[in-house]
Amino acid sequence: MATDNGPSASYQVVAPRGDLDTDTLGPLAAELDDAAARHPVVILDASGITFSDSSFLRLVLLTHRRTELRIAAAPPAVARLFQLISVDAMLHLYPTLDAARAA
């Protein structure tokens, strides 16, 4: 997992890699919790996610409630998960990390 505070301290970028499910979600949950407590905006760079399940979706929704969560570069499988549950309209989704930073 990579973290980038960017040029501004007003947001934090969190960039998980690999499969995110019940067994592997702990480090990401801790990092998002910390970022949400310290920054008004958290950017989740989803480009490195290879698999996600409902536990990841739950974490995204909980984080969305705590801070302004921007999700950047979601791979097709992650975007499809958001669409299937119809949360894509309420989440802040951006095609690239740069677009999420600029928002």
Salt bridges, closest charged atoms under 4 A:
ASP4 OD2 - ARG101 NH2 2.20
ASP33 OD1 - ARG66 NH1 2.32
ASP34 OD2 - ARG38 NE 3.04
GLU68 OE2 - ARG70 NE 2.75
ASP98 OD1 - ARG101 NH1 3.83
